[in-house]
Amino acid sequence: MRCRERCGACCVAPSISQPFWGMPQGKAAGVVCVHLTSEAACALFNDPRRPAVCANFQPDVMVCGETREEAFYLLQALELRTTPTC
């Protein structure tokens, strides 16, 4: 599967717990990454400053679904299932 144009769900829905360039505190779930362009693309794509979690993410129907809206739903659900509880 290839990334859906103008989606950007993976740059908003999940959290990134480690600091990275431009977001020294990491990124909370639901917060738009500062590197998401107005075309909903990653400005750090193929840049060594891109977080490893992003570089390793591979689009798949299991997390991207059939639409942008479904991608948000699936990624938010995955975030909730994988967030540690105190």
Stockholm file with secondary structure:
# STOCKHOLM 1.0

chainA/1-86         MRCRERCGACCVAPSISQPFWGMPQGKAAGVVCVHLTSEAACALFNDPRRPAVCANFQPDVMVCGETREEAFYLLQALELRTTPTC
#=GR chainA/1-86 SS CCCCTTCCGGGTSSCBCSCBTTBTTCBCTTCCCTTBCTTSCBTTTTCTTSCHHHHHCCCCHHHHCSSHHHHHHHHHHHHHHHSCCC
#=GC SS_cons        CCCCTTCCGGGTSSCBCSCBTTBTTCBCTTCCCTTBCTTSCBTTTTCTTSCHHHHHCCCCHHHHCSSHHHHHHHHHHHHHHHSCCC
//
